[in-house]
């Protein structure tokens, strides 16, 4: 019986055959995981899943130190280790032969350094981009993938619920970050899916600011944006709180962002242009006079990576389809006062409707 990975590889092989690509090289670690089940960051070392369409063979090239792990985690039979002393493309050439006319690669994943290495051993080969085909597969999530993502979501919501209990005036952003990341591991995460963002007071107006030594004060906005990885899939959630006591202005701004978040979610369904989702959320903020203070897209795809396709922005005319998984995260960021962001994860289910996978309360909480 075919594994989920074999099914995915077969779909890519069909595309490669149609495009008459002789050799395809998958090097992005997230894509190697998608097609094999082996999840590893090789850092500066070479790792590639190679489809040899001439022979109908698939080979996984890995750093020597990862050979055993790859054999345990993946369903690929032919695994070739490469030591730190070896030239990767010399090993590829010796293994697969040097007479190759067409090479398929992921354009964003292949550095100029690696491209030069490829061309030094395959100088006559035509190199073409297969990344769009890979992304077209990955963008539509299976029931298995949604189940995996839900595990990561459940963990991060538990972390948030427990973590905010420790918040007190005088605590620093770094201290709360440490508490949250401890809880991630305690509750079963494999690690954070990105650097945890904890921002207070005026710093919360920095959409992707970094936690520091700033101590929490009464009346601060407290913005927490974080996620975890669990079994290869990511979560990402943002909630904004007020410490001590909220002013009427803070309550009003929060309510606008909450209405924007709900408008964005309500606009989600199969068959609409992705831009319409962004515009629905953006219009709420613009109509209240804060359009200049919402300067990012409303959402991004989520899955094996914390940022993947689709990009939900006001210029994206692609059509929303069943199987898409992405965030809805409008915000208002006011210099000096601070910012509010509310982020949920939405899935377009088999009925073509929006299914919100996050469940953490969104009404303003004063800590």
N, C-alpha and C positions, 0 to 999 in steps of 0.2 A: 504494500500500500504506500502511495506517495506521501511523504511528509509535507508539511506546509512549506518548508524551504525548497523542496524539489518542485513543487507546484509554482512557486515564485520564479525559480530559475528557468523552468520550462517556458514561462511566459516571456521572459527576457530573451531566451534562445530563439523563440519564434520571431521576435523583433529583429534580432541580429541576422537571422536568415533572410528576412525580407529586405534588409538593408545591405545584404551581401558583405557583412563585416566578418573578416576571417578570425580575428582575435579581439576579444573585449576584456578590458582590465578594470575591475572594480577595486578602488583603493580607499574610498572614504570608509572609515571604520564602521559608521552607522549602516552603510550599505552592505558591507561584508557581513555584519550581524543579521541584517534583513534577509540575506540570501543563504546564510549558513548556520546561524545560531551561535556563532562564535563572536563574543562581544569583548573587544580588546582595544586599548589605545596603544599603538606601537611607538608613540612619540616621534622621534626623528627617524626611526627605523622603517624599512620598507615592508609593507603588507599588501597583498593583492590577491583577489579571486579572479582567475583567468579562465575565460571561456574560449576554448579552441574549437571553432566551428568546422574546421577542416577535418578533424579527427573525432569530433563529438565528445571531447574530453573536458573535464573541469579540474583545475589545479588550484590549490590554495598555497600561496607562498607566504611564509610567516617568519618573523625573527626566530633564530635558533632557540632562544630562551622561552618562546611561546609554543614550541612544537607539541609538547605533551598536553598543554591546555587546549590547544586547537583540536587535537585528536579526541579529547574527552567531550568537548562542547559542540563540535560541528558534525554534520553527516557527510562531509567530504572525504572520499577515500584516498585521494592523492594529495598529500601534504608535503611540501618541500621546504625545509628549513634553510635560512640564509644567515650565516654568521656575520658578526660585525666587521670582519676582515674582508668579506666578499663584496664584489660589485653586483648589486641586485640584478641589473639587466643582463649581465653576463650569465648569471644563474638561470634567468628566464630564457635567454637565448640557447644555452646549452641543453635546457630541459625540453623546450618546445620547437627549437630550430630557428634559423635566422631568415628563412625565406617567407616573409609575411608581407602582404601587399596593403592590407587595411587594418588599422588599429582603432578600436573604439575605447574612449576614455570618458570619465566624468570631468568636464572642463574645470569646474570650480575646485575639484579635489587634487588635480594634477599641477604641482608647482612647476615653475620654470626649470628648477634644478632637476626634477624628475623627468620632465620633458626632454631636457638635453641628454640625460642618461639614456632615455628610450631611443632618441634619434641617433645616438652614437653607435648603437648596436642594430638599429633598424633604419638606416639612413634613407632608404627608398620607400618606406611605408607611408601611406596616407593616414593621417590621424584625424578622426572625426569625433564629435561630441555625442555621447549617448545618455547624457544626464537627464534630458527631458523625458526619455522613456522610463528611466529609473524612477524619477519623481512622479510620473503618471501612475506607476504601480503603488508607490509608497503613500501617495496622497489619500487613497481610499482605504480606510481602516476596516479590517475584518472584525467579527465578533470577538475572536480571540484577542486581538489587539486592544479593543475597547475594554475588555475584562482586565487586561494587564494595566492599562492606563488608570482604570478605576481603583485598583489596588494602591497605586502611587498617590492618587487623589485622596483616598480615605486616610492614608498615613499623614499626609501634610495637613489635612483638616484636624486630625487628632493633635498634631504638633501645635497648631495654632491655638486650639482650644486650651491646651495645657500651658503653652508658653505665655499667653497673655496674663495668666494668673500670677506670674512673677513680676509683672511690671509695677514699678513704684517710682515716685519722684526721686530724682537723684541717681537713678540707675543710668548707665551709659548705653548708647547704641551697641557698642561692642559687647557689653555684658549680656544684653538680651539676645544678640546674634549667637553668642556661645551657648546660651540656654537652649535656643531653638535648634541649633545643629546637634547638640547632645541628644535632644528629644527625637530628632530624626532617626538616629541610630538606635536609640532605645526602643522605638516603636517599629523597627524592622526595615528601615530604608537601607539601600545599598550605598547611599550618599546623597548629598544635595545635587539637584539637576543644574544648578548655576549658583554663583556667589549670592548668598542670602543678602537681601536689601532690608535694612532697618534704618529708617530716617525719621527724625523728630523735628518739631518746630519748623523754622524756616527752611531747613534742609529737605523737608518732605516735598518742596517745590522742585527738587531735582529728580526728574523721572527715573534715572538710573544712577543715582548717587551712591556713595559707599558709606557704610557705617563707620563711625569714629568714636571719639571720646566725649562727644556732646552728651551732657546729662539731661534727662527728661525733666521738664518743668511743667507746672500746672498750666493748663490751657493749650498745651502742645497738640498739634496733629501728630499722630504716630502712624506712619505708613510701613507696612510689612509686606514684602513681595518675596516669595520663596517657593521652592518645589523640591521634590526628591526624585531619585531614580529607584525603581523597584523592578527587578527582573528585566532590565533593558528598556523600560518605558518611563517617561517623565510626567511629572505634574508641575503645575505653575498656578499659583493663586495669589491675589493681592486683596488685602482688606486694610481699611484706614480707620483709626480710632481717635478719640480725643482723651487726653489725660486730665483728670481732675474735674474740669467743668467746661462745657462747650458754650461759645458765644452764639448769638443769633446768626451772625455772619457765617460762622463755621457750619452751623446746622443747615443754613440755606444752600451753601456751596455743596455740602454733602448730598443734600436732597436732589440737586440738579444732576450730579454725577450718577446717583442711583437711578434717576429717571432715564438718563442716557444709557446706562447699562441695560435697563429693562427694554428700552426701545430697540437697542441693537439686537438683543436676544429675540424679541418679538418679530424682527425682520428676517430672521434666519429660516430658510426653507429651501428645498431643492428647486432648481429652476430659475432662481433670481440671480442677477449679477452680484458678485461679491461686493462690488462698490456700494450697492444699495444698503448693505448692512452697516458699513462705515458711515454712510451719509445719514441713515436713520438715527444713529447714536449722536453723530456730530451736530445735527440740526438742533437737537434739544439743548446742547450747550451753547451753540451760536445764538439761538433765539433768546437766551437769557443774558446775552452780552459778554459771554466768556470765550467766544470762539478763538480769540488770539492766544488763549492760555491752554488750548488743547492742540498740541502740535505734533502728535504722533499718530500712526495708524491705529485703528480700533482693535486689531487682533492679528494673531499669527497662528500658523499650524503648530501642532504638538504631536509628539509620538516618541520615536526612538531618540529624537533630538528635541530640545526644549524650544527651538525655533526651526520650523521647517515649513514646507508648503501646506496650505496656501497663505499668501500675504493678503490680509483683509484691509485694503486701503481704498480711498475714494477714487482711485484711477484704475482699479482692477476690474476689467469687463468680463473676466472668466465667469463661467456659470457654476453656481453652487450645486453640488451633487450629493447623493446619498453616500455616506461613508466618510465625509469630511469631519475632521476633528480640529477645533481651533478655539482660541480665546476671544472673549469680548472684554476689553479693558479700557474704557474711556477714563479720562481724568481731567482735572483742572489744576493747574500749577501756578500759583500766585507768588511771585518773589516777595520776600519779607514775611508774608503770612504763612505760607506753606501750601501743600498740595493734597489732593484727594484722588485716589484711584481705586476702582472696584473691578476686580477681574474674576470672571467665571470661565469655565471650560464647557464648550457646547459641541454636541455631536449631531450630525444629520442622520437620523435613523432610517430604517428600511421603509418607513412610511413617508419619508421626505420631510419629516418634521424636526424641529429643534428639540433635542433632549439635553437638558443641563445636567452635567455630571457632578458639578460642585454643589454642595448643600450647606456650606457654612453660612450662618445668618448674615444678611446685608444691611439690616437697619442699624443706624448709628449706635455704637456702644461707647459709653464713657467709662474709662478704666479708673 
